[in-house]
Amino acid sequence: MTATAKARLKLEFQALAPSRWRDLERLFGPRGACGGCWCMWWRMKRLEFKMRKGEKNKKAFRKIVASGEVPGIIAYSDGEPVGWCALAPREKYPILETSRVMAPVDTELVWSVTCFFVAKPFRGKGITCQLLKAAVAYAQTQGARIIEGYPVDSKKGRLPDVFVYTGLAPAFRSAGFVEVLRRSETRPIMRYTVNSKRRS
């Protein structure tokens, strides 16, 4: 797809509020985006996640949304939900703390972008990069100074979508993120740092 074709895809971005839960259901479908995850992979211990895959994860995630917490951004095309980006203060994702590859870089307070899901007909159209920019903009409204991501950076060509749910490094670079640390050959930690000029 050409850059011109990508530019023609006009998207609207909205924070996931309780009133938009049905939109997320429609986007994720019966599999909860992937294997009954319902975007709970980073929010609970692995054994607990395996025991709760499917409907229990869905209920847990819906409870988070109903509480008023905003766990991410939905992208819409012509009023239809077509993409999702999960983000929250890093402490909302306890699994990150136990990860060797994604362990904290330093003691700075950061927001983490942990997951993307794009409806199949809309993949490969640059939506991830646009979602990232929308996520950064939202995080800034909440006072975030550093937004962090954990994309895949592979030279093996196109990987199956199921393996790149944390995003791809080129999309992060296009959205203004820079690599700050790499503990794994294919998994950099990338950050967008808000400076005074960007905020003004």
C-alpha positions as CSV (number, residue, x, y, z in Angstrom):
1,M,0.0,0.0,0.0
2,T,1.3,3.4,-0.9
3,A,1.8,6.3,1.5
4,T,-1.0,8.1,-0.4
5,A,-3.4,5.2,0.2
6,K,-2.5,5.2,3.8
7,A,-3.2,8.9,4.1
8,R,-6.7,8.4,2.8
9,L,-7.6,6.2,5.8
10,K,-9.1,8.7,8.2
11,L,-9.3,7.6,11.8
12,E,-10.9,8.8,14.9
13,F,-9.4,7.9,18.3
14,Q,-11.3,7.6,21.6
15,A,-10.2,6.5,25.1
16,L,-12.0,3.3,26.2
17,A,-14.8,4.4,28.5
18,P,-17.7,2.2,29.8
19,S,-19.9,3.6,27.0
20,R,-17.6,2.2,24.4
21,W,-17.3,-1.3,25.8
22,R,-19.6,-2.8,23.1
23,D,-17.3,-1.3,20.5
24,L,-14.3,-3.2,22.0
25,E,-16.4,-6.4,22.2
26,R,-17.1,-6.0,18.5
27,L,-13.5,-5.4,17.6
28,F,-12.1,-8.2,19.8
29,G,-14.7,-10.8,18.7
30,P,-15.4,-14.0,20.6
31,R,-11.7,-14.9,21.0
32,G,-11.1,-11.7,23.0
33,A,-8.6,-10.5,20.4
34,C,-6.3,-13.5,20.7
35,G,-6.8,-16.8,22.6
36,G,-9.2,-15.4,25.2
37,C,-6.7,-12.7,26.3
38,W,-9.0,-9.7,26.6
39,C,-5.9,-7.6,27.2
40,M,-5.2,-9.2,30.6
41,W,-1.8,-10.8,29.7
42,W,0.3,-8.2,31.4
43,R,-2.1,-7.6,34.3
44,M,-1.9,-11.0,36.2
45,K,0.5,-13.8,37.0
46,R,0.9,-16.4,34.2
47,L,-0.8,-19.2,36.1
48,E,-3.7,-17.0,37.0
49,F,-4.0,-15.9,33.3
50,K,-4.1,-19.4,32.1
51,M,-6.9,-20.3,34.5
52,R,-8.9,-17.3,33.5
53,K,-8.6,-17.3,29.7
54,G,-11.8,-16.4,28.0
55,E,-14.9,-15.3,29.8
56,K,-13.2,-14.7,33.2
57,N,-10.6,-12.5,31.5
58,K,-13.4,-10.6,29.8
59,K,-15.2,-10.0,33.0
60,A,-12.0,-8.9,34.7
61,F,-11.2,-6.4,31.9
62,R,-14.8,-5.1,31.8
63,K,-14.6,-4.5,35.5
64,I,-11.4,-2.3,35.0
65,V,-13.3,-0.3,32.3
66,A,-16.4,0.0,34.5
67,S,-14.3,1.4,37.3
68,G,-13.5,4.5,35.2
69,E,-9.9,3.5,34.5
70,V,-8.9,4.0,30.9
71,P,-6.8,1.0,29.8
72,G,-6.3,2.1,26.2
73,I,-7.4,3.8,23.0
74,I,-9.8,2.6,20.3
75,A,-9.3,3.6,16.6
76,Y,-12.5,4.1,14.5
77,S,-12.9,4.2,10.7
78,D,-16.3,5.5,9.6
79,G,-17.6,4.9,13.0
80,E,-16.5,1.3,13.2
81,P,-13.9,0.1,15.7
82,V,-10.8,-1.1,13.8
83,G,-7.9,-0.9,16.2
84,W,-6.8,-1.0,19.8
85,C,-3.8,0.1,21.8
86,A,-3.4,-0.8,25.5
87,L,-1.6,1.7,27.7
88,A,-1.4,2.6,31.4
89,P,1.0,3.6,34.0
90,R,3.7,0.9,34.1
91,E,2.7,-0.2,37.6
92,K,-0.7,-1.5,36.2
93,Y,1.3,-4.2,34.5
94,P,3.0,-6.3,37.2
95,I,4.3,-8.9,34.7
96,L,6.6,-6.2,33.3
97,E,8.4,-6.1,36.7
98,T,9.2,-9.8,36.5
99,S,10.4,-9.8,32.9
100,R,14.2,-10.0,32.3
101,V,13.9,-8.3,28.9
102,M,11.4,-5.6,29.9
103,A,12.5,-4.9,33.5
104,P,12.6,-1.2,34.5
105,V,15.3,0.8,32.7
106,D,15.5,3.3,35.7
107,T,13.4,4.8,38.4
108,E,11.5,7.2,36.2
109,L,7.7,7.1,36.2
110,V,6.6,5.9,32.9
111,W,3.4,4.9,31.0
112,S,3.6,1.6,29.1
113,V,2.2,0.7,25.7
114,T,1.8,-3.1,25.9
115,C,-0.5,-4.3,23.2
116,F,-2.1,-3.7,19.8
117,F,-4.9,-5.3,18.0
118,V,-6.0,-4.3,14.5
119,A,-9.0,-5.8,12.6
120,K,-7.7,-8.0,9.9
121,P,-9.0,-6.0,6.9
122,F,-7.1,-2.9,8.3
123,R,-3.7,-4.5,9.0
124,G,-0.7,-3.1,7.1
125,K,-2.3,0.3,6.7
126,G,-0.3,2.2,9.2
127,I,-2.9,2.1,12.0
128,T,-0.4,1.1,14.7
129,C,1.7,4.2,14.2
130,Q,-1.4,6.4,14.4
131,L,-2.6,4.5,17.5
132,L,0.8,5.2,19.1
133,K,0.5,8.9,18.4
134,A,-3.0,8.9,19.9
135,A,-1.8,7.0,22.9
136,V,1.0,9.5,23.5
137,A,-1.4,12.4,23.2
138,Y,-3.8,10.8,25.7
139,A,-1.0,9.9,28.2
140,Q,0.2,13.5,28.1
141,T,-3.2,14.7,29.1
142,Q,-2.8,12.5,32.2
143,G,0.5,14.1,33.1
144,A,2.8,11.4,31.6
145,R,6.3,12.5,30.8
146,I,7.7,9.3,29.4
147,I,5.7,6.7,27.3
148,E,7.5,3.4,26.9
149,G,7.0,0.5,24.5
150,Y,8.4,-3.0,24.0
151,P,8.2,-3.7,20.2
152,V,9.6,-6.5,18.1
153,D,12.6,-5.6,16.0
154,S,13.3,-8.5,13.7
155,K,15.2,-8.8,10.4
156,K,13.4,-12.1,9.5
157,G,10.8,-10.4,7.4
158,R,7.1,-10.4,8.1
159,L,6.2,-12.3,11.2
160,P,2.8,-13.8,12.0
161,D,0.6,-11.2,13.7
162,V,0.3,-13.3,16.9
163,F,4.0,-12.7,17.5
164,V,4.0,-8.9,17.1
165,Y,1.1,-7.9,19.4
166,T,3.5,-5.5,21.3
167,G,4.0,-3.7,18.0
168,L,6.9,-3.4,15.5
169,A,9.9,-1.1,16.1
170,P,9.6,0.8,12.8
171,A,6.1,2.0,13.8
172,F,7.5,3.2,17.1
173,R,10.3,5.1,15.4
174,S,7.8,6.7,13.0
175,A,5.8,7.8,16.0
176,G,8.8,9.5,17.6
177,F,10.0,6.8,20.0
178,V,13.7,6.2,20.4
179,E,15.5,3.0,21.7
180,V,16.9,3.4,25.2
181,L,17.9,-0.2,26.0
182,R,18.1,-3.6,24.5
183,R,18.4,-6.7,26.6
184,S,17.3,-9.0,23.8
185,E,18.4,-9.0,20.1
186,T,14.8,-8.6,18.9
187,R,13.1,-6.7,21.8
188,P,14.2,-3.1,22.3
189,I,12.7,-0.8,25.0
190,M,11.7,2.4,23.3
191,R,10.6,5.7,24.8
192,Y,8.8,8.8,23.8
193,T,9.9,11.6,26.2
194,V,7.8,14.7,26.4
195,N,9.8,17.9,26.5
196,S,8.8,21.4,27.2
197,K,8.7,22.3,23.5
198,R,6.4,19.5,22.7
199,R,4.1,20.4,25.6
200,S,3.9,24.1,24.6
